[in-house]
Amino acid sequence: GDDVFGGDLLAAVAKQGVDVSHVATLNGSSTGMAFIAVEESSENMIIVASGANRQLTPAALAGRAGLRALLQDAGALLLQLETPLPASITAAQVARELRVPVVLNAAPCPPDPTPELGQLLQLTDALIVNESEAIALAGSADPAALLELGPAVAIVTLGGRGASAADKTGRVDVPGFAVPSVDTVGAGDTFCGQFALAFASGAPLAEAVRRSCAAGALATTTHGAQSAAATPDRVAELLSH
């Protein structure tokens, strides 16, 4: 959006070294915001005001040619469900054509999955969900059940208990990391970002999930969703213990 929040967000992301040149600003639209309530246990509840996020359409992607150029050298495409499904489907189709792995965090998961979501799952290489989302999609928190929906890899995050994953070779269970948690906001996003990076680099599934669990755990040690707690050095340090 073209409000003050949009400018602050772009500046904060750019400060972390992220290229924001492809981020469009929509005139007259508010920036998507999340209102987060954190319990004493450090768990959270999130209320989302989508704003400009809901304006992301296939047309807003500046045409398939522009999207194709952006994805040409990408290691992975990471998607979630806070933007409209048609845009995500378009992006996933282009990624598939370019043989770029598609990682989908199916959150927030609708209570009644739609045919459009089913189409997106068929275009997904790696699916990441939490337990309740897994049950909504497949009726089970077993990652193997999610493979029936189309992805080659399925991961179910389990909070402080770690994560479970499955692919055609079998199931992997990764325990969580004991850290002094103060705020779980951003832990899932951090997990997904780390997994996309590891998946793109060709890491074995068990290693990719373990790295992601470590990064997600570190994200809970500071307040807020844009913490720099899960830096590569800190992830490596936690993994070495």
Phi, psi and omega in degrees: 000166181264023177271178182295329180296323180297315179296318179295320181294314179300318180295319181294319181290317179298327180296335179274004177090013180272135178286114182254015185293340180264006179275121179271142174256126183263118180294135177079010180243145176278154176282141178302134183229149175239128178257118193243126175253127183248127179281168178299334180284355182084358174285161185223162172233134187240129175248125187251132168253104195294323179052231184297337180304322183285352181271357182282106181241167175307322179293325181289348177281009177065031176085153183298329181295317179294319178294321180299318179296323181292323184271352188309316183250020182284147175275334179194157173246120180254123182238159173215184187252025176270000175236161185299143183299322181302323179292319179294321178298316178300313180297318180294323178298316179294317179300316180299317179299327181267004181060036174265125181301137178255120177249124182243123168264102187281066182218140354287134184279130178293148180298330179236097181305139185258165175302326178297317178295322176299321177296318180295320179297327178291339179264003187265134175272317180227125181252132177238125178216164170268182186298314183293324178292322178298317180294321178296324183276318189236358181075011183203149175270006177282120182301334179297328179294329181289336180297335179294343182274351177133323184292153177279335180227138176228136180233133175245117179278144187236026181064226181294348180275357178103227182200156174239144182221158178212147169217191185295343181272346180140197186249147178233130176245123183244121180289160178282173179252135179281112179223160178282086185285138175235342187194116182276359180300128178090353182295317179295318179296319179296317176304311184295318179297316180294321180294318179301319179296313181293319180297318180294330182276357178083019179295145174304152186303313182299319179293318180298318181290322179295316176302317183293321177297320179295315180295317178297320178297316180297327180296339181274356184272354176227162181277147174097165184265351182244037181289147175264021184297323186270055177287159179306321181295318182290323177298313179300320180296316180294321179295333183282346183282000000 
